[in-house]
Amino acid sequence: MEWGLFVVAVLVVAALQFAVWRRLQSEDAGAPDSPGVGDGASPADVSSSTTDDATSLLCPSCGAENDASYRFCCECVAQLQP
C-alpha cells in the first residue's frame, strides 16, 4: 500500500510539472526571441545613451532606463555601453 501511494504521488507531481512546462511553452510560442525591426526606440530616437540623471543609462535597442551599474538592459537584455 505504501508503494502504491508513493507511485501515485510521483505521477501526480510529474503530471503537474508537465502541465506547467506546456503552459510556459505555449506562452513563449508567440513571443519573438529578440526585438525585430521597428520594435521599441531605435538608436537614432535616443539622443543620448545617458539620461539627465548620471545614475541611469538608456538602452540603445529599446530605450529602457537602466541603472548605471547594469551591463545588460533589464527589458531586452541588450548589452549596454558604459
C-alpha positions as protocol buffer text, in pm:
chain_id: "A"
residue {
  index: 1
  type: MET
  ca { x: 0 y: 0 z: 0 }
}
residue {
  index: 2
  type: GLU
  ca { x: 284 y: 241 z: 80 }
}
residue {
  index: 3
  type: TRP
  ca { x: 449 y: 189 z: -261 }
}
residue {
  index: 4
  type: GLY
  ca { x: 119 y: 247 z: -436 }
}
residue {
  index: 5
  type: LEU
  ca { x: 75 y: 586 z: -270 }
}
residue {
  index: 6
  type: PHE
  ca { x: 435 y: 676 z: -350 }
}
residue {
  index: 7
  type: VAL
  ca { x: 389 y: 587 z: -718 }
}
residue {
  index: 8
  type: VAL
  ca { x: 64 y: 787 z: -736 }
}
residue {
  index: 9
  type: ALA
  ca { x: 233 y: 1088 z: -572 }
}
residue {
  index: 10
  type: VAL
  ca { x: 524 y: 1072 z: -817 }
}
residue {
  index: 11
  type: LEU
  ca { x: 283 y: 1051 z: -1111 }
}
residue {
  index: 12
  type: VAL
  ca { x: 81 y: 1349 z: -985 }
}
residue {
  index: 13
  type: VAL
  ca { x: 397 y: 1559 z: -943 }
}
residue {
  index: 14
  type: ALA
  ca { x: 517 y: 1459 z: -1291 }
}
residue {
  index: 15
  type: ALA
  ca { x: 179 y: 1548 z: -1441 }
}
residue {
  index: 16
  type: LEU
  ca { x: 184 y: 1890 z: -1272 }
}
residue {
  index: 17
  type: GLN
  ca { x: 537 y: 1958 z: -1395 }
}
residue {
  index: 18
  type: PHE
  ca { x: 436 y: 1860 z: -1747 }
}
residue {
  index: 19
  type: ALA
  ca { x: 129 y: 2087 z: -1733 }
}
residue {
  index: 20
  type: VAL
  ca { x: 340 y: 2382 z: -1618 }
}
residue {
  index: 21
  type: TRP
  ca { x: 601 y: 2313 z: -1886 }
}
residue {
  index: 22
  type: ARG
  ca { x: 332 y: 2301 z: -2158 }
}
residue {
  index: 23
  type: ARG
  ca { x: 181 y: 2627 z: -2038 }
}
residue {
  index: 24
  type: LEU
  ca { x: 519 y: 2801 z: -2039 }
}
residue {
  index: 25
  type: GLN
  ca { x: 590 y: 2669 z: -2389 }
}
residue {
  index: 26
  type: SER
  ca { x: 255 y: 2793 z: -2521 }
}
residue {
  index: 27
  type: GLU
  ca { x: 309 y: 3142 z: -2375 }
}
residue {
  index: 28
  type: ASP
  ca { x: 654 y: 3167 z: -2537 }
}
residue {
  index: 29
  type: ALA
  ca { x: 535 y: 3041 z: -2876 }
}
residue {
  index: 30
  type: GLY
  ca { x: 401 y: 3378 z: -2991 }
}
residue {
  index: 31
  type: ALA
  ca { x: 680 y: 3592 z: -2849 }
}
residue {
  index: 32
  type: PRO
  ca { x: 980 y: 3673 z: -3069 }
}
residue {
  index: 33
  type: ASP
  ca { x: 1326 y: 3576 z: -2941 }
}
residue {
  index: 34
  type: SER
  ca { x: 1461 y: 3924 z: -2993 }
}
residue {
  index: 35
  type: PRO
  ca { x: 1314 y: 4261 z: -3080 }
}
residue {
  index: 36
  type: GLY
  ca { x: 1252 y: 4298 z: -3451 }
}
residue {
  index: 37
  type: VAL
  ca { x: 1291 y: 4597 z: -3676 }
}
residue {
  index: 38
  type: GLY
  ca { x: 1069 y: 4878 z: -3554 }
}
residue {
  index: 39
  type: ASP
  ca { x: 1026 y: 4737 z: -3203 }
}
residue {
  index: 40
  type: GLY
  ca { x: 1098 y: 4991 z: -2931 }
}
residue {
  index: 41
  type: ALA
  ca { x: 1304 y: 5302 z: -2982 }
}
residue {
  index: 42
  type: SER
  ca { x: 1571 y: 5297 z: -3247 }
}
residue {
  index: 43
  type: PRO
  ca { x: 1921 y: 5422 z: -3160 }
}
residue {
  index: 44
  type: ALA
  ca { x: 1851 y: 5734 z: -3366 }
}
residue {
  index: 45
  type: ASP
  ca { x: 1548 y: 5811 z: -3147 }
}
residue {
  index: 46
  type: VAL
  ca { x: 1759 y: 5803 z: -2833 }
}
residue {
  index: 47
  type: SER
  ca { x: 1950 y: 6129 z: -2832 }
}
residue {
  index: 48
  type: SER
  ca { x: 2196 y: 6025 z: -2564 }
}
residue {
  index: 49
  type: SER
  ca { x: 2297 y: 5695 z: -2408 }
}
residue {
  index: 50
  type: THR
  ca { x: 2260 y: 5850 z: -2064 }
}
residue {
  index: 51
  type: THR
  ca { x: 1969 y: 6036 z: -1911 }
}
residue {
  index: 52
  type: ASP
  ca { x: 1993 y: 6361 z: -1717 }
}
residue {
  index: 53
  type: ASP
  ca { x: 2047 y: 6153 z: -1405 }
}
residue {
  index: 54
  type: ALA
  ca { x: 2405 y: 6018 z: -1405 }
}
residue {
  index: 55
  type: THR
  ca { x: 2291 y: 5704 z: -1222 }
}
residue {
  index: 56
  type: SER
  ca { x: 2099 y: 5558 z: -1516 }
}
residue {
  index: 57
  type: LEU
  ca { x: 2158 y: 5457 z: -1877 }
}
residue {
  index: 58
  type: LEU
  ca { x: 1916 y: 5434 z: -2168 }
}
residue {
  index: 59
  type: CYS
  ca { x: 1925 y: 5115 z: -2371 }
}
residue {
  index: 60
  type: PRO
  ca { x: 2024 y: 5181 z: -2734 }
}
residue {
  index: 61
  type: SER
  ca { x: 1797 y: 4897 z: -2852 }
}
residue {
  index: 62
  type: CYS
  ca { x: 1468 y: 4953 z: -2670 }
}
residue {
  index: 63
  type: GLY
  ca { x: 1511 y: 5285 z: -2489 }
}
residue {
  index: 64
  type: ALA
  ca { x: 1452 y: 5142 z: -2141 }
}
residue {
  index: 65
  type: GLU
  ca { x: 1610 y: 5319 z: -1845 }
}
residue {
  index: 66
  type: ASN
  ca { x: 1869 y: 5106 z: -1663 }
}
residue {
  index: 67
  type: ASP
  ca { x: 2082 y: 5151 z: -1353 }
}
residue {
  index: 68
  type: ALA
  ca { x: 2433 y: 5276 z: -1435 }
}
residue {
  index: 69
  type: SER
  ca { x: 2587 y: 4961 z: -1288 }
}
residue {
  index: 70
  type: TYR
  ca { x: 2397 y: 4732 z: -1530 }
}
residue {
  index: 71
  type: ARG
  ca { x: 2591 y: 4572 z: -1816 }
}
residue {
  index: 72
  type: PHE
  ca { x: 2275 y: 4446 z: -1990 }
}
residue {
  index: 73
  type: CYS
  ca { x: 1931 y: 4601 z: -2038 }
}
residue {
  index: 74
  type: CYS
  ca { x: 1668 y: 4496 z: -1785 }
}
residue {
  index: 75
  type: GLU
  ca { x: 1399 y: 4486 z: -2059 }
}
residue {
  index: 76
  type: CYS
  ca { x: 1554 y: 4342 z: -2376 }
}
residue {
  index: 77
  type: VAL
  ca { x: 1888 y: 4209 z: -2240 }
}
residue {
  index: 78
  type: ALA
  ca { x: 2090 y: 4403 z: -2498 }
}
residue {
  index: 79
  type: GLN
  ca { x: 2446 y: 4492 z: -2396 }
}
residue {
  index: 80
  type: LEU
  ca { x: 2472 y: 4846 z: -2259 }
}
residue {
  index: 81
  type: GLN
  ca { x: 2757 y: 5083 z: -2340 }
}
residue {
  index: 82
  type: PRO
  ca { x: 2911 y: 5247 z: -2029 }
}
